[in-house]
Amino acid sequence: MICKEKNHIESINEAQAFDGILEGKSVFQECFCNHKYRAFVTAKLIRREVYERALEEVPYIKVLMAEDLLQYFFISLYSKKYVGIKVPVYNYRIGYGITVRQICNLEDWRKVCSTASVITALYAWVEEKILATGKNPLDQNEMKVLQNLAKAYCIDNVKQLRANVVSELYESAHQMLCNYWGEEAIKNTESFLNNSDCE
């Protein structure tokens, strides 16, 4: 089995840069609701006290993809201000490591599936805070963001399974995806994508 790799550089913040100032809840909202900028920790200068506060909330889990999402979810919640610039400051090499599009082994596939662990960790954090304080740490809009992130990442994982996993690994990869997300979530996502393809 031969896997082909891409080998080019893409500037992440050039692809979706935000040039302006955000304050308070807008830091979270404009990233996760309006998608004005991306939830990467690269290409950002973050105040130490904000990062430390965020890291206090980040649960200890093993995750190989979407670790930026896990960190930036909390960073954006606790940030008072965001200043964006259009100047590209970070290049991302596509085609190395986990950015290889064709997936030829189950260990690379496990990395993709591990995004489910990030979503699970965020939900567990919410439940833990509710148990400890009696109230949800996220407002209604922020909870909607979390639900939408879960759906988007699950959809992306199923799309990657269909498009990128080599045929001889498909069944094992499908079962692994079900183990991470739950069989019902994968079944519902596949049904949604099948119906979307028909429209």
N, C-alpha and C positions, 0 to 999 in steps of 0.2 A: 504494500500500500504506500503510495507516494503522496505526501502532502505538499502543496505549493504554498509559499509564503509571499505576502506583499512586502515591499521594502521601500516605503516612502515616509516622508515626514509631514505631519499636519500640525499647523499651529492651532492649539485648542482655543485660546481666548480670541484669536482672530476669527474663528468660525462663528463664535457667538459672544461678542464683546458688549459690555454695557458701559457707556460713557456718561457718568453722572453720579449724583449723590443720593443715597437712600438712608433713612433714619428710622429707628425704632422697629416696629413690626414689619415695616416695608422691606427690611433686609431679608426676612424669611419669605414674605409674600411674593416679592418680585422674582425670587429665585424659584420657589417651588410652585407657586400658583400661576404666575404670568410668564415664567421662563425667560426673563430678561437677561439672566446670566446663569452660568452652570455651577453646580454644587461640587466643584473640585477644590481641594485645598492647595493644589499647585497653582502657580501664577497669582498668588494672593499673599499679602503681608497681613498677618493676624496679630493683634495685640496679645501679648503673653497672658495677661489676666483672663482674657476671653477664651483663649485656647485651653488654659488650665481649668477654667470652670466647665468648659465643654467636655474635656477629657474625664472630669470627675463623674460625668453622666454616662459616658460611653461604656457599655458593658464589655466584659472580657469574653470575647468569642473568637474562634478561628474563622477568618474570612479572607478570601483571596481575590475577590472582586467587590466593587461597590463600597470599599472601605472609606473612600472619600465621602460618599453619601452619608454613612454612619456618623462620621466626624462633623461634616458640614451641617447636618440637620441640627445639631446642638450649637455649633458655632453661630449659625444664623439666628437661632432662637435668642441667644445671649448677646449678640452684637448690638451696639447702640447706633453704629454708623457703618456704611459701606461706601467707598469711593471707587468708582470704576474708571478705567482708562481704556482707550482703543489700541494702544501700542502693544503689539505681540511680545510677550515676555517668556513664553514657554512653548517648546516644540515637542510633539509627541510622535514617537516612531511607531508606525503601524506595521505589523507583520513580524513582530518579535514577541516572544513570551505569550501571554494570554490574549494578545490582540490578533493572533493568527486566526483567520476566518474559518478555515477548514479544520475540523476537529477530528483527529485521528486516533485518540486514545482516551480512555475513561478518566484519567487523572486530569487532563485538560478540561474535560467536560465537568468534572467535579468542581473546578474553579468557577465555571459559569453558574452552576447550580448553587454555589455558596452565597449568591446574592439573596437567596431566600432566608439565609441566616441573619442577614442585616435587617430585613423586614421583621422577622420574628423577634429579634433583639429590641427593636423599637417598640413593638407592641408589648413586649414583656416589661420594658421600662415604664410604659404608661400604666400597666396593671400594677406594678410594684409601687408607683407613686400614689395611685388610687388607694391601695391597701394601707399605705403608710400615713397618708394625709386625709383620706376621705374625699379627695377631689381630683379631677382630671387635670394634669399639668398642661394639657393642650386645650385650646379653645375649639369651638365647633369647626371653624375653618381649618385649623391646623390638623385636626383629626381627619378631615376630608382629604387633606394633602397626603396624610399617611395612607389612607385607603387607596388613593389614586396611585401613589408610589408602588404599593403592593400589586395592584392590577397591572401597571405598566411594566414592572420587572418580571412578573409572571408571563405576561404576553411576550415580552422580549425573549425570555428563556425558551418558550415553546417555538417561537419563530426561529431562534438559533438552532434548536433541535432539528427542525424541518429543513433548514437551509444549509447548515454547516457540518452536522455530524455525518460521517461516512456511513454508508448503508449497513455495513457489517456490524457496526456498533449500535445501530438505532434502537433495538429492543432493550438492550442493557441501559443505554442512555435514557430512554423513556422511563424505565423503572426507577432509575436514580433520580430523575426529575420529580417523579411522584413521591419518592421518599423525602425529598426536601420540601416540596410545596404541599403535599397531600394529594391523594388521588382525585378527590372531588374538585379541588381547585384546578388541577390540570385538565380534567374532563370538561369542566365549565369553560376554561380558557380555549381549549381545542374547539368546542362547539361554537363559541363566540367567533373565533377566527374562521371557521368553516362557513358560518353564516355571513361574515363580512366579505369573504372571498366571492360569495354568490351574488352580492349586491352590486 
